[in-house]
Amino acid sequence: MFAQINMWFFDNLINIFFNDYFFISYHNSLEIYFIFFVFFLLTILIKLAEEWSYLNQLEKETLKAEKQQIENQLSTLKAQINPHFLFNSLNVLYALAIDEKRNNQCHSTIIRYFKICNLQ
């Protein structure tokens, strides 16, 4: 009994706010299924595009962090190698300068050394 009163009340309420023609569908069921399928497909494609964009951004940030880490390691290694390279180079130049026979070779070696240092 309560269900019948409830249906009657809501039917009248809906008829007051929405006329009967409001709920008439101008499409058959196949067209409605097609529209739903297209809407569903577009929703999935949009969500996939958002996820793809997010994953690309995440990958770029990861690669950037890895690149920064590698550059930091490289600069640390260069800082460790440079004093040894400098000491060894100066030791060779000292040995060449002591030997008077190789004085000309010492001059060209010094020039090559400074060229190398400027490139790094």
Secondary structure, DSSP 8 states (H G I E B T S, - for coil): -HHHHHHHHHHHHHHHHS-GGGG--SS-HHHHHHHHHHHHHHHHHHHHHHHHHHHHHHHHHHHHHHHHHHHHHHHHHHHHHHHHHHHHHHHHHHHHHHSGGGHHHHHHHHHHHHHHHHH-
